[in-house]
Each structure stands twice: as structure tokens, then as C-alpha cells.
């Protein structure tokens, strides 16, 4: 009787442990799916279970086969040495597989942790997994340097991104995270208000299905934090930011909107300088200033561009000298163009008419 009681107690404990854990889980969405690991100069003890956690086997470079609907639970222990850009764990897959549960079970054994223990922890974890259709949970609120760098690089069938709850970032933590995820239609929210060098660099490069960027609430930029963030997102047509300084001394937003949609909306604080081009506000986009919701027409016919910063009006791609008038018709000033560009300072805020040859543009300061 005593032995029976002990057996029942152990079974109950096992069931409770399995229920409480939040294991990384792979679910096959079609027959003949499989997964395995590639250990790049590192030994990482990863185990999998095909019977809901009753038995576990060590995962190797031999494929684990799954039929449609099959589930594999995964857990792990810390590797024999800390990962780096040359020493890391990488999954490979065939078929179609949806991930769920917490990725943290690979390092804490149960998926309950919220602190990433070391730099490069999940570096390139699903890189080139074109079979992956859904990302697992990434619940960590305490990040490490480069912890998610290139994590989903070129996951071309990934349609759903995970939530990213961390509000304080580390160097390169999300760098290249979703680069080349051409099926990703919605970006995760980015609630972080404290950034770090290179933290979002390349994060959504070539995500061709994105039409709207996540809001960027951080009031202060760090070096290269947004450079190439949206490079090649050819359908992206909306960006909202909270910063008020472009960081001219360093390329904080270098080429971040190169090759986005030709027409779109850029929402920003009123005191952010209106500078246009692939490193700033996309050419041809409408600007909405948050404080008063005023708008400014950016593009004119034949490629002539007008933008403002403070009381300065900048003109680009002009084919004639520039004249600036008040709305009532009073001439404010004339200026010669050089290589199609010119600038003129007006006496006060207001609405002005900028004339370049046969073209006339209205601009509000």
C-alpha cells in the first residue's frame, strides 16, 4: 500500500511539473515534417519529448520526424561554453512547423525564466528555417547583448511575430532579427523607451509584406539604433516616432527607409527637424505633427521637393531660382539654386508660397 501511494505521488508530481512548465513546442502543420539541430562549435544539451513530457531523448543532428498534428516539447541546459557569433545553436526544419511555448525552456529547462543569461543566447536560432510558420514566445524582460540577433533571419514563411516585452534594450539585441521574413504582415510592438547601440539595426530589412511599422516610443536615439530598420520594406507606408533629434553626429537612422513605399505617412513630434531622404523622412511622404495634427505636402510635380526646419525652407530638385511669398502675395525673398538646391529663412511661422519656375508649392511652418 505504501509503495502504491509513493507511485501515485510521483506520477502526480510529474503531471504537475509537466503542466506548470512552458516548454518550447514544435507542432507539425503537414506530414513529413522534421527538425534537428546544428551545433556550430558548441555542445548544447537539448532534449525533446513526443509523449507530452513522459520521456525525453537528446536532440542531435539526426532529423526527428513529425506527422501533421504531432507535437514535440523541447528543453535544455546551458551549453558547455558561452555562445558567440561563431559558436551557437541553430535549428533546421523541413515541412511546415509552428512554434509555441517559451524559448526560455532551452536554457532553464521549464520556460519560466524572464532573464536571458548570457550574450548571443539565441543568436541565429531559427536562421534559414523556411518551414517555420509561427514564432515561439520570447518572454524575457532582461536581455543580453545580441541575444536575439538574426534569430529568424530568412524565415520566409513566418507570418506571426512574438511579443517583445522588454522596455530596456542592450547592444544589438534585435539586430537583423526578422531580416528577410517576407511573409511577416505585422510587426511586433516595440515598447522599449531606453535604446542601445545597434539595437534595432536591420531588424525588418526586406520584410516586403509589412505595411505599417510598429510605433517607436523611445524619446532618445542611440548610435545606429534604427539604421536599415525598414530597408527594402517596399510596401511600408506608415511610421510613427517619438524622438525629436535625428542624431546628426552619427548615422542613427542611416538608410532606414530606403526603398519603402513611395507614398506614406510619417508621424512625429512637432519639434523633430523635417529632413527628407532615405536616412530621415521618406521622400514623398506626408508629415503629421502630433501636437497639432497639422500636415505638410512634401512632394511636388516633376520631382521638386520642399521641406522645413525651424524657420528655414529647403528646396531640392528645383530647375529654376526660388522665390518665396506670403499667402497675400508679398515677396519675402529670392535665392539662386545650386545644383537644384536652395534654402531661405523666413521671418516667422506661417504659410508661404514657394515658387520654382512654373511650379508653386504651399508650405506651413
C-alpha positions in Angstrom: 0.0 0.0 0.0 2.8 2.3 0.9 4.6 1.6 -2.4 1.4 2.3 -4.3 1.0 5.7 -2.5 4.5 6.7 -3.4 4.0 5.7 -7.0 0.8 7.7 -7.2 2.5 10.7 -5.6 5.4 10.6 -8.1 3.0 10.4 -11.0 1.0 13.3 -9.7 4.3 15.3 -9.2 5.3 14.5 -12.8 2.0 15.6 -14.2 2.0 18.8 -12.2 5.6 19.6 -13.3 4.7 19.0 -16.9 1.6 21.2 -16.6 3.5 24.0 -14.9 6.3 24.1 -17.5 6.0 26.2 -20.6 8.2 24.2 -22.9 9.2 25.3 -26.4 6.9 23.3 -28.6 7.0 22.4 -32.3 3.7 21.3 -33.9 3.7 19.9 -37.4 1.3 21.5 -39.8 1.8 18.9 -42.6 3.0 15.4 -42.9 6.7 14.6 -43.5 7.8 17.5 -41.3 11.0 17.2 -39.3 13.5 19.1 -37.2 17.1 18.7 -35.9 19.9 20.9 -34.6 23.2 22.1 -36.0 25.7 22.8 -33.2 28.2 25.3 -34.5 31.4 24.7 -32.5 29.3 24.3 -29.3 27.8 21.4 -27.3 24.3 22.3 -26.2 22.3 19.7 -24.3 18.8 19.9 -25.9 16.1 17.2 -25.2 12.8 16.5 -26.9 9.7 14.6 -25.9 7.0 13.3 -28.3 4.7 12.0 -25.5 3.9 15.2 -23.6 6.9 15.1 -21.3 6.7 11.5 -20.1 10.0 10.5 -21.8 12.9 12.6 -23.1 15.6 12.0 -25.7 18.6 14.1 -26.6 18.3 16.0 -29.8 21.1 15.6 -32.3 21.7 16.3 -36.0 19.5 13.3 -36.9 16.1 14.6 -38.0 13.1 14.0 -35.7 10.1 13.1 -38.0 6.6 14.6 -37.3 3.3 13.8 -38.9 0.6 16.5 -39.2 -0.6 17.4 -35.7 2.3 15.8 -33.9 3.9 17.9 -31.1 7.4 17.9 -29.8 8.3 19.5 -26.4 11.9 20.8 -26.0 14.0 21.7 -23.1 17.7 22.3 -22.5 20.6 23.1 -20.3 23.4 25.7 -20.5 25.9 24.8 -23.2 29.5 23.8 -22.4 30.7 27.3 -23.3 29.1 30.6 -23.9 27.7 31.2 -27.4 29.2 33.8 -29.8 28.9 34.7 -33.4 30.9 31.6 -34.4 29.7 29.3 -31.6 25.9 28.9 -31.5 22.9 26.5 -31.8 20.8 26.5 -34.9 17.6 24.6 -35.7 16.9 23.1 -39.1 13.5 22.0 -40.4 11.5 20.5 -43.2 7.8 20.6 -43.9 5.7 23.2 -42.0 6.1 23.7 -38.3 4.5 26.2 -35.9 6.5 27.0 -32.7 4.8 27.9 -29.4 5.7 27.9 -25.7 8.7 29.7 -24.3 12.1 29.7 -26.0 13.5 30.1 -22.5 13.0 26.3 -21.8 16.1 25.8 -23.9 18.2 27.4 -21.1 16.2 27.0 -17.9 14.6 23.6 -18.5 11.0 24.7 -18.0 10.4 28.0 -19.9 9.5 30.0 -16.8 12.5 32.4 -16.8 12.4 36.1 -17.8 16.1 36.8 -17.8 18.4 35.9 -20.7 21.6 34.5 -19.0 24.3 35.4 -21.5 25.2 37.3 -24.7 24.4 35.6 -28.0 22.0 33.3 -26.2 19.5 32.7 -29.1 21.7 34.1 -31.9 20.6 32.7 -35.3 18.4 30.1 -33.6 15.9 29.7 -36.5 18.0 31.2 -39.2 17.0 29.9 -42.7 14.1 27.9 -41.2 11.8 28.4 -44.1 9.5 25.8 -42.6 8.7 27.9 -39.5 5.3 29.5 -39.7 4.9 30.8 -36.2 7.5 32.1 -33.7 7.6 30.9 -30.0 7.1 33.1 -27.0 10.0 35.4 -26.1 9.0 36.5 -22.6 12.3 37.8 -21.3 12.3 41.3 -19.8 16.0 41.3 -19.1 18.0 41.0 -22.3 21.7 40.3 -23.0 23.8 41.7 -25.9 22.9 40.2 -29.3 20.6 37.8 -27.6 18.1 37.7 -30.5 20.4 38.8 -33.3 19.4 37.1 -36.6 17.1 34.8 -34.7 14.5 34.5 -37.5 16.7 35.5 -40.4 15.2 34.5 -43.8 12.2 32.6 -42.2 10.2 33.3 -45.3 7.0 31.6 -44.1 6.9 33.2 -40.7 3.6 35.1 -40.6 3.3 35.8 -36.9 5.9 37.6 -34.8 6.3 37.1 -31.0 5.6 39.8 -28.4 8.8 41.7 -27.2 8.0 42.9 -23.7 11.5 44.3 -22.8 11.5 48.0 -22.2 15.2 48.4 -21.8 17.4 47.2 -24.6 21.0 46.0 -25.0 23.5 46.4 -27.8 22.4 44.7 -31.0 19.7 42.7 -29.1 17.3 42.7 -32.0 19.8 43.3 -34.9 18.6 41.5 -38.0 16.0 39.7 -36.0 13.4 39.4 -38.8 15.5 40.3 -41.8 14.2 38.6 -44.9 10.9 37.5 -43.3 9.0 38.3 -46.5 5.6 36.8 -45.2 5.5 38.8 -42.0 2.5 41.1 -42.3 2.5 42.7 -38.8 5.5 43.8 -36.8 5.5 43.2 -33.0 5.0 46.2 -30.7 8.3 47.7 -29.6 7.6 49.2 -26.2 11.2 49.9 -25.2 11.9 53.5 -24.2 15.6 53.0 -23.4 17.6 52.0 -26.5 21.1 50.8 -27.1 23.7 50.9 -29.9 22.5 49.0 -33.0 19.5 47.6 -31.1 17.1 47.6 -34.0 19.6 47.7 -36.8 18.4 45.7 -39.9 15.5 44.3 -37.8 12.9 44.4 -40.5 15.1 44.7 -43.6 13.3 43.2 -46.7 10.1 42.4 -44.8 8.2 43.0 -48.0 4.7 42.3 -46.6 4.9 44.9 -43.8 2.6 47.9 -44.5 2.9 49.6 -41.1 5.8 50.0 -38.8 5.5 49.5 -35.0 5.3 52.7 -33.0 8.7 53.8 -31.8 8.1 55.4 -28.4 11.8 56.0 -27.4 12.4 59.7 -26.9 16.2 59.4 -27.4 18.2 57.6 -30.1 21.4 55.7 -29.7 24.1 55.1 -32.3 22.8 53.2 -35.3 19.8 52.1 -33.4 17.4 52.4 -36.3 19.9 52.2 -39.3 18.5 49.9 -42.1 15.4 49.1 -39.8 13.0 49.1 -42.6 15.3 48.9 -45.6 13.6 47.2 -48.5 10.1 47.1 -46.9 8.6 48.2 -50.3 5.0 48.2 -49.0 5.7 50.1 -45.8 3.6 53.3 -45.7 3.3 54.4 -42.1 5.9 55.2 -39.4 5.3 56.9 -36.0 8.2 58.1 -33.9 8.7 59.9 -30.6 12.2 61.2 -30.9 13.0 64.8 -31.5 16.6 64.7 -32.7 18.0 62.8 -35.7 21.4 62.5 -34.1 23.4 64.2 -36.8 26.8 63.4 -35.4 26.2 59.6 -36.0 24.0 57.7 -38.6 21.4 56.8 -36.1 18.8 56.2 -38.8 21.1 55.5 -41.7 19.2 54.3 -44.8 16.4 53.2 -42.5 13.7 53.9 -45.1 15.5 53.1 -48.3 13.1 51.5 -50.8 9.9 51.8 -48.8 6.6 52.8 -50.4 6.7 56.0 -52.5 3.7 57.4 -50.6 3.1 57.2 -46.9 2.6 59.0 -43.6 5.3 59.9 -41.1 4.0 60.9 -37.7 6.4 62.7 -35.4 6.7 65.3 -32.6 6.4 68.9 -33.8 10.0 69.8 -33.0 11.6 67.0 -35.0 13.5 68.7 -37.8 11.8 67.9 -41.2 14.7 66.4 -43.2 13.9 64.1 -46.1 15.6 61.2 -47.8 16.3 57.6 -47.1 18.1 58.4 -43.8 15.3 60.6 -42.5 11.7 61.1 -43.6 11.0 59.2 -46.9 10.7 61.5 -49.9 7.1 61.9 -51.0 5.5 61.1 -47.6 3.0 63.3 -45.8 4.2 64.5 -42.3 1.8 64.7 -39.4 2.9 66.6 -36.3 1.5 65.0 -33.2 0.8 68.2 -31.2 -1.5 69.9 -33.7 -2.1 67.1 -36.2 -1.1 69.6 -39.0 0.1 68.1 -42.3 2.6 69.2 -44.8 2.7 68.4 -48.5 6.1 67.0 -49.2 6.4 66.3 -52.9 5.6 68.4 -56.0 5.4 67.6 -59.6 8.5 67.0 -61.6 10.4 65.9 -58.5 10.8 69.3 -56.8 10.9 68.8 -53.0 10.3 71.3 -50.2 10.9 70.7 -46.5 11.4 72.9 -43.4 13.4 73.0 -40.2 12.5 75.8 -37.8 12.1 78.9 -40.0 14.3 77.6 -42.8 12.7 76.4 -46.1 14.8 73.9 -48.0 14.2 73.2 -51.7 15.6 70.2 -53.7 15.5 69.1 -57.3 14.5 72.6 -58.5 15.0 73.6 -62.1 14.9 77.4 -61.6 15.7 80.0 -59.0 13.5 80.2 -55.9 11.0 83.0 -54.9 9.1 82.9 -51.5 5.9 84.8 -51.0 3.5 85.3 -48.2 0.0 84.0 -48.8 -1.2 87.6 -49.5 1.4 87.9 -52.4 4.2 89.8 -50.7 7.6 88.8 -51.8 9.7 87.6 -48.9 12.9 86.9 -50.8 14.7 85.4 -53.8 17.6 82.9 -53.8 19.6 81.2 -56.5 19.7 77.4 -56.7 22.9 75.5 -56.9 22.7 72.0 -58.3 19.0 72.2 -57.9 19.1 73.1 -54.2 18.4 76.2 -52.2 17.4 77.4 -48.8 15.8 80.6 -47.4 15.0 81.8 -43.9 11.5 83.4 -43.4 10.8 85.9 -40.6 8.1 84.0 -38.7 5.9 80.9 -38.7 3.1 80.8 -41.1 2.0 79.7 -44.6 4.2 80.6 -47.5 4.2 80.0 -51.3 7.5 78.7 -52.8 7.8 79.4 -56.5 10.3 77.5 -58.6 9.9 78.5 -62.3 6.4 77.4 -63.3 5.8 75.4 -60.1 4.3 76.9 -56.9 4.2 75.0 -53.6 2.4 75.8 -50.3 4.4 75.1 -47.2 3.4 75.6 -43.5 6.0 76.4 -40.8 
